[in-house]
Amino acid sequence: MLTLETLPRQIQSGDIHTVLVAFPDLQGRPVGKRVTGSYFLDHVIDHGIEVCDYLLATDVDMEPLPGYQFTNWDSGYGDLHAVIDPQTVRSIPWLSGNALVLCDLFTMEGEPVEVSPRRILQRQLDRAAEHGLEVKCATELEFYLFLDTFAEAAAKHWQGVSPHADTIEDYQLLQTSRVEYIIGEIRNQMVGAGIPVESSKGEAGTGQHEINIAYGGALEVADRHLVFKNGVKEIASQHGRAATFMAKWSMEHAGSSCHIHTSLWDPSSGAPLMAPTGGDTSLSGFSVVGQQFLAGQLHSAGQLAWCFAPYVNSYRRYVPGSWAPTATVWGEDNRTCGFRAVGAGSGRRIECRAPGADVNPYIALAASIAGGLWGIEHELELEPAFEGNAYNSDEVPRLPSTLAEAIDGLAASEVADEAFGPAVHHHLLNTARQEWAKANRAVTDWELARNFERI
C-alpha cells in the first residue's frame, strides 16, 4: 500500500511520475493539480498547493455563482491553501505512474475553510466524538454504462444513447459477463487503489451496475467514493464507453441510488452500539442510542433532503414502485421505506435510501450524521416500524418531490443551522437556490414537444 512515507521512493525510482493533488468541490468531484514527481518532493509534500477559492462557489459547469458570503467578485476570488492529508495517499492503477493525495483547505491565514465539503463532514465527526461515538458508513453507488463514448453521447445531445445491455441484468451472471471487460477492471483497479471492493452485480435497469465497497470510517468512505466515482468514468472512457451517475438518466429506466448505511461504535473499545445488549428487549431491534439516532434521521429527512438530492434531476428518481423511496418512515428490511433497518448484532445499521448517485458524499454523509446526532441530543423517541407498502400509504410523511420544496425545507432547517453553523448553512442554501435559478432559465425538450404546436 502506497503511503506518504513510501511515495518518495516510488517517485525517485520512476514508478510514480505524477501526483494528483486534489480536494472535493461542492459537487463531490475531485479538483486540483497534476504535479510532477520532482516538484511534489521539492515543494508540495511539505507545503501543499495554492488554489483559487472560487472552486467552492461554482456550479457543475464551473461557472462562478452569485450570492455567496464566503467568496465573490467583490472579494476578488483569492487563494486557499490546500494541505495534504497523509492518510489519503493512494496509487491510481488505471492512470499509469500516477498517485493521488487529498487535501484539507485552509485560508492563507491558516484557518480551516468551514464550507469545504471535507471540513463539513469532519465537523460532524467531531461532534459525534464529543458524544463518545464513532460513525461508520458505507455508500452503495449505482451507475449506467453505455456503448457510446462520452463524445458520441454529447454529439447526440445525450438522446438515443445505447445502454451496454439489451435486458435488465439484475443479479444475472450471464448478462454481466458481457461487460466484465470493464466491470472486472473497475473492481480490480479499485482494489489496487486501496479501495476494498466487495462485489459487483447487475442492477434493476438496462445497463445498470452496482459495485459494493466495504464499510469504514465516514471520512475514509467519502474519500473512497470520490476516487471510485471519478475512476469509473475514467476507466469506462479508456474502453470507449460512457458511464453516468445521474439520479435518473431516463424515465424509462430505474434511477441510480447511493444508499447510505450508518452505524455507531464505541471509539475506545471498538464495540458496536446499534443493537440491544444485555437484558434490553427493545422491539425496534435497536439500542436506545440507535433508536435516537434513527429518530433524528427521520426527523431531519425533509429538512436535509437537498443534501441527498441536490439537482432538479434528482427528484425524477422518486417514483412510487421504482425502488426509490418516497416515504420518510423506517421499516425492518422493507425497501418501500425511506429508511431500512438491516443486520443484527455488530452488523445492525440504518440504510437511508433517499440519496441518488449524484450526491456529494461528504455532504450526504454529514447530513445523515447531523440528523442522527440531533436525535441523540434531543432524546427523540423512535416511532414504530412501518409495515406494508409505504408507497401506497396515505398516512406517512413524504420526501420533497421537487428541488424547490427541498430548498424551502433547507432554508427553515433548525438541524442544518445548528449542526452546520450559519455560515455553512448559508453556503449550502445558496448553492441549492442557484441551481434552481439556473434550471428555471432553461427550456426543456419536454416543454418544446408539449407546447410548440399544441398551445
GUKOL-316007 format. One record per residue (C-alpha): residue in three letters; x, y, z. Coordinates in steps of 0.1 Angstrom, whole numbers, plus 2048, in hexadecimal, padded with zeros to 3 digits. Layout:
<atoms>
ALAXYZ ...
</atoms>
This chain:
<atoms>
MET800800800 LEU80D8227F6 THR81383A813 LEU82185D816 GLU84184D824 THR845835806 LEU83A84D7EB PRO85C85F7E9 ARG86D83E7E1 GLN8538367C6 ILE8598587B7 GLN87F8557B8 SER87E8337A8 GLY86884078C ASP84A82A795 ILE83684A79C HIS83B868786 THR81B87C78D VAL8098847AE LEU7E588F7AC VAL7E08A87C8 ALA7BB8AC7CD PHE79D8B57E3 PRO7778B17DF ASP7638CD7D0 LEU73F8D57D8 GLN7338BB7BF GLY7498A07CF ARG76289F7B3 PRO78889E7B7 VAL7988BF7AC GLY7BC8CA7AF LYS7DD8C879D ARG7F38AE78C VAL8158B279B THR8368A378E GLY84688B7A6 SER8658A07AB TYR8528C07B2 PHE83C8AD7CA LEU85A8A27DE ASP86B8C47DD HIS84D8D97E5 VAL82B8CA7E9 ILE8308AD801 ASP8388C581E HIS8268E5813 GLY8088DA7FF ILE7FB8EF7E2 GLU7E790F7DC VAL7C590E7CB CYS7AB9287C3 ASP78E92B7DB TYR77592D7BF LEU7779077BD LEU75F9067DB ALA74791E7CB THR73F9107A8 ASP7248FA798 VAL72B8DA784 ASP7358F0766 MET75090177B GLU73E922778 PRO743939797 LEU72193E7A8 PRO71495D7B9 GLY70795F7DC TYR72494F7F0 GLN73196080F PHE75194A80F THR75E9587EE ASN75296D7D2 TRP75D9867B7 ASP75E9A27D1 SER77798F7E6 GLY78C9887C7 TYR78B9627C8 GLY7AC95D7DB ASP7C193E7E3 LEU7BD9227FC HIS7D890B80A ALA7D28E6802 VAL7E58D181C ILE7EB8AC816 ASP7D989382D PRO7F4878831 GLN7DA85D835 THR7CC862812 VAL7EA8587FC ARG7E283D7E3 SER7ED8307C1 ILE7D68347A3 PRO7DC81478F TRP7C781D771 LEU7DD83C76C SER80082E769 GLY81A83F77E ASN800853791 ALA7FA8577B6 LEU7DF86C7C8 VAL7DE87F7E8 LEU7C08927F6 CYS7C38B3808 ASP7B18C7823 LEU7AC8EB81C PHE7B7909830 THR7B792E82C MET7D893F825 GLU7D794984A GLY7D5925854 GLU7B192185E PRO79D903852 VAL78590A836 GLU764900846 VAL7508FF826 SER7678E5815 PRO7558C4813 ARG7708B0824 ARG76F8C8841 ILE7498C7843 LEU74B8A1848 GLN7688A4861 ARG7548BC876 GLN7388A287A LEU751887883 ASP76089E89D ARG73D8A48AB ALA73887E8AD ALA75987A8BF GLU74D8938D9 HIS73187B8E0 GLY74A85E8E3 LEU73F8508C1 GLU7508448A2 VAL73B843882 LYS742828868 CYS73282A846 ALA72F81B823 THR72282A803 GLU7128137E8 LEU7188237C7 GLU70481A7A7 PHE70C826784 TYR70381F760 LEU71C814745 PHE71781D720 LEU7258106FF ASP72B8346F5 THR7498486FE PHE745869711 ALA74C87C6F1 GLU7328686DD ALA71886D6F9 ALA71E8936F8 ALA71C8946D2 LYS6F98846D5 HIS6F089D6F0 TRP6ED87F707 GLN6CF8726F5 GLY6CD8506E6 VAL6EC8436F8 SER6EF81D6FA PRO6F180C71D HIS70C7F071E ALA6F17D5721 ASP6D17CA70F THR6BF7BE72E ILE6BE7C4754 GLU6DC7B4763 ASP6D27B4788 TYR6E7799798 GLN6EC788776 LEU70E778772 LEU70B76F74D GLN700792743 THR71B7A4758 SER73678D74A ARG7337A172A VAL73E7C173B GLU7587B1752 TYR7747C073C ILE76B7E174D ILE75A7D876E GLY7757BE776 GLU7907D876F ILE77E7F1785 ARG77C7D87A2 ASN7A17CF79F GLN7AF7F1799 MET79B7FF7B7 VAL7AB7E57CD GLY7CC7EF7C0 ALA7C48137CA GLY7BD8087EE ILE7988077EA PRO78A7E77FA VAL7717DB7E0 GLU75A7BF7EC SER7467B67CC SER7357C27AD LYS7137BA79F GLY6FB7C3784 GLU6DF7DA78F ALA6BA7E0788 GLY6C07F6769 THR6CC7EC746 GLY6F17F2747 GLN6F17FB76C HIS70B7EE785 GLU7137F07AA ILE7367EB7B9 ASN7377E77DE ILE7537F47F4 ALA75A7EA818 TYR74E800834 GLY766815848 GLY76B836859 ALA75585184A LEU77186783D GLU78484A82D VAL76383E81E ALA75D86080E ASP780861801 ARG77C83F7F1 HIS75B8497E2 LEU76C8687D2 VAL7888537C3 PHE7718367B8 LYS75884C7A6 ASN77285F793 GLY78583F78C VAL76682D77D LYS763849763 GLU78884975B ILE78A823757 ALA76A822742 SER77783E72C GLN79882B727 HIS78380F718 GLY76F827702 ARG750826718 ALA73C83F72C ALA72F83C74F THR717852762 PHE70E856786 MET6EF86C77F ALA6D4864797 LYS6BC85E77A TRP6CA85E757 SER6AA852748 MET68684F755 GLU68582E744 HIS6A081F759 ALA6A681B77E GLY6B7837791 SER6DA83479F SER6DD8367C4 CYS6F883B7DE HIS6E982A7FD ILE6FB83581C HIS70181D839 THR70982B85B SER71181B87C LEU71F82789E TRP73E8188B0 ASP75181E8D0 PRO77282D8C5 SER7848228E5 SER77A7FD8E5 GLY7707F98C0 ALA74E7EA8CC PRO72F7EE8B6 LEU7148038C5 MET6F68008AE ALA6E77DF8BA PRO6D77D88DC THR6EE7C88F6 GLY6EA7B5917 GLY6C67B4922 ASP6BA7CF90A THR69B7C18F8 SER6947DE8E1 LEU67A7D58C7 SER68C7ED8AF GLY6AB7D78AD PHE6C07F68B6 SER6D18018D5 VAL6C58218E6 VAL6E08368D4 GLY6D88248B4 GLN6B482C8B7 GLN6BB8518BD PHE6D48528A0 LEU6BA844888 ALA69F85A896 GLY6B5878890 GLN6BB86D86C LEU69586A867 HIS68F88C877 SER6A889E861 ALA6A188B840 GLY68B8A7832 GLN6A18C383F LEU6C18B4830 ALA6B28A4811 TRP6C78BB7FB CYS6E68AB808 PHE6DA88A7FA ALA6CA8987DA PRO6DD8B77CF TYR6D18BC7AA VAL6B08BF798 ASN6B689D788 SER6BA88D7AB TYR69588F7B1 ARG68D87C791 ARG69985D7A4 TYR67E85F7BF VAL66484A7AC PRO64C8337C0 GLY65480E7B9 SER6768167AA TRP68C80A7C7 ALA69382F7CF PRO68283A7EF THR6678557F3 ALA65D850818 THR67285C836 VAL66A83E84C TRP67F821857 GLY6787FC852 GLU6897DB85B ASP69A7D083B ASN67F7E2828 ARG68A7F1807 THR66B806802 CYS67681C820 GLY68E83981F PHE6A182A83B ARG6A780483D ALA6B47F385D VAL6CB7D6854 GLY6E37BE864 ALA6E77B2888 GLY7017B48A3 SER7207C5897 GLY7107C8875 ARG6F27DB881 ARG6EF7FB86D ILE6D881585C GLU6D6816836 CYS6CA83882A ARG6BB833807 ALA6B58577FE PRO6D78617EE GLY6DC85D7C9 ALA6FD8557B8 ASP70187B7B1 VAL7088847D5 ASN7278947E3 PRO7318787FB TYR740890815 ILE7208A5817 ALA709887816 LEU71C875832 ALA71E895846 ALA6F8899844 SER6F287584E ILE70887986D ALA6FB89C875 GLY6D788F875 GLY6E187188A LEU6F38868A4 TRP6D589D8A6 GLY6C087F8B1 ILE6DA8768CB GLU6DD89A8D8 HIS6B789E8DA GLU6B187B8E6 LEU6978758CB GLU6818578CD LEU68083F8B0 GLU65E8398A1 PRO65481489A ALA66080487B PHE64A80885D GLU63C7E784F GLY62F7E282C ASN6337F680C ALA63D81A815 TYR6378257F1 ASN6128207F5 SER60D82E818 ASP5FA84F81C GLU605853840 VAL62B85783D PRO641876838 ARG65187A816 LEU672885808 PRO6718A67F5 SER6678A07D1 THR6798BD7C2 LEU6998D17C7 ALA6858EF7D0 GLU6738DD7EC ALA6958D07F9 ILE6A38F37F9 ASP6868FF80F GLY68E8E3827 LEU6B38EB828 ALA6AC91082C ALA69790A84B SER6AC8EE859 GLU6B58F187D VAL6CA8D287A ALA6E08E185E ASP6E4902870 GLU6EF8F2891 ALA7038D5883 PHE7158E6867 GLY71590A874 PRO706929864 ALA72392E84B VAL72290B83D HIS6FC90A83D HIS6FC92A828 HIS71691C811 LEU7038FC80A LEU6E290E807 ASN6F09267EE THR6FE9097DA ALA6DB8FA7D9 ARG6CA91B7D0 GLN6E29227B4 GLU6DD8FF7A5 TRP6B79057A5 ALA6BC928795 LYS6D191877A ALA6B78FE773 ASN69C91876F ARG6B0929753 ALA6AE90A73D VAL6948FE725 THR6938D8725 ASP68C8C0708 TRP66C8B571A GLU65F8D871A LEU6678DD6F5 ALA6568BC6EC ARG6388C3701 ASN6328E86FA PHE6438F26D9 GLU6248EA6C3 ARG6098E06DC ILE6039016EF 
</atoms>
